[in-house]
């Protein structure tokens, strides 16, 4: 789970923790569920993005094929110009349409990160309150907001946000498992 976070790794960890006798009501299972949902949605979104990117490249490639066909079939330069213009408009719109799918994917992915940040905010609040109860709530809120700010910044690359979210979930899960082993945990 720490080296290569994936839904499969979390599924396995969940089974191992239950088999070790850890109660399913333990906080760690809520964290695992949140992390699992995040990774599952991230994988699904990445597959969707990859398909959209491939479709876009195919549309660009089809434009080259259309130009080649027009060069072969055109009888004079005026006909070639008309064919190329018509083809450029048609194929250009197709390329723009598939690029819109890629942009839509970024919007959907941003939603996945915002949802994870919502869950992480509560968990980080609880974690910080347990470890630094003397920290003023306003300061705790400011620090957590600062930590999660990249998730709300559309200029940040999705891979960077994925690393941040995965690292925070992993930290909280490791801490929760460690707390279950401590005398009072």
N, C-alpha and C positions, 0 to 999 in steps of 0.2 A: 504494500500500500504506500510506503514511503518512497520507494525507488521509482515505481511506475504505477501511479494511481489509475485505476480503471474500475468500472463497475464489477468486473469479474474478481479483481483483487479484493474489493470491499465485500463482495458476496462470500468469498472464502474466509476473510477475517471474521465476518459476522458469525459464520458457522463455527469457527474455531473458538470464538469467545463464548458462544452458547454452550458448546461441548465442554468448555473448561468449567462450566457451572455458574457463569455470570448470569445474573437475573436479567431477563429481557426488559425489565422496567428500569434498568440502569441507564443513566444519562447518555452513556457512550452510544447506545443504539439509536437515539434520536440524532446524534451527530452523524453516525454512519448512514442513516437514512437520508439526511440532507445532502451529504457528500455524494452518495450514490445517485440521487436524483440529478444533482448538478452534473456529474460526469456522464450520466446517461444522456441527458439533454445536450451536453457539449459534443459527445460523439455523434449523435443524430444530426446536429446542426453542421458539424464538420463534413459529414457525408453529403448532406444537401448542398453545402457550399462547393465541394469538389465536383459534384455532378453539374452544378450551374457553371462553374469555371470551364469544365470540359465542353459543355454545350456552347459556351461563348467562343471557345477556340475553334470548334467545328463550324460555327457560323462564319467566323473570319476565314477559315479555310475554304468554305464553300464559295465565298466571294472570289477567291483566286480561281476556282474551277469554273465559275460563271464567266470570268474574264477570258479564260483560255477558250472556252466554247464559243464565245462571241468573236474572238479573233479568228477562229477557224471558219465559222459560218458566215460572217459578214462579207457582203459582196463589194462594198465600197466604204470609204472612210465615214461618210455621213451616216450610213446604216450602223456602222460600228459605234459611232459616237452616241446614237440614239439607244442602242442596246446597252452600252456601258452605263449611260445615265439612268436608264430604267432599272438595270441590275443593281447599280450602286444605291439607288433609293431603296429598292426592295431589300437587298442584303444588308444595307446599312441600318435599316429599321430592325431587322432581325437581330443584328449584333447588339444594337442598343437595348432591345427587349431582354436579351439574355444577361446583359450587364445590369439591368434593373433587378433581375433575380439575385445577382451577387450582392447588390446593395441591400436588398430586402433581407438577405441572410445576415448581414452585419447588424441590422436592426433586431432581428430575432435573437441573435447571439447576445446583443446588449441586454435584452430582456432576461436571458439566462443568468448573466452576471449580476444584474440588479436583484434578481430573486435570491441568488446565493448570498449577496451582500446583506439582504434583509435578514436572512437566517443567521448569518455570521455576526451581525450587529448584536443581536440578543445574546448569542453565545459568548461573544467577546465581553459584553457588559457583565454577564454573570461571572466569567473567568476573572476579569479585572477586579470586580467587587470582592471576590473571594480572596484574592491575593493582595490587594491594596485597598482594604475597606476605608482607610483614612483619606483616600483620594476623593475630592469633591465631585459630586455627580456631573456638574457642568464641565469640569476638566476631563473626566472620564469620557463624556460624550464628545468633547472636542478631539481627544486623542483617537477615539474609534473612528470618528468622521474623517480625520486626517488619514488614518490607515486605509480606510476603504474608499477614499476619494478617487483613486485611479479607476475604479470600477464604474464610476459615473462619468468619466471623461472619455468622450467618443474619439478623442485623438490618440488614445492609448491603444496599442495593438492588442487584439484578442489573445495572442499567445502570452503576453505579459500579464494580462488580467487572469488568464487561466493559471499561470504560475502563482500569482498572489493568492487566489481563492483556494487552490489546492494546498498551498503551504499553510494557510490559516486553518483549513479543515484538519489537515494532518496534525498540526500543533495541538489543536483542541482535542482531537481523538487520542493522541498519545497521552496528554495530560489526564483525560478522563479515565483511560485504562490504568494509568499509574495511580490515580486517586482511588480506584477500586481495590488496589492492592495495599493501600495504606490503612492503618488502624482506624477507623472512623469513616473510611471511604466506601 
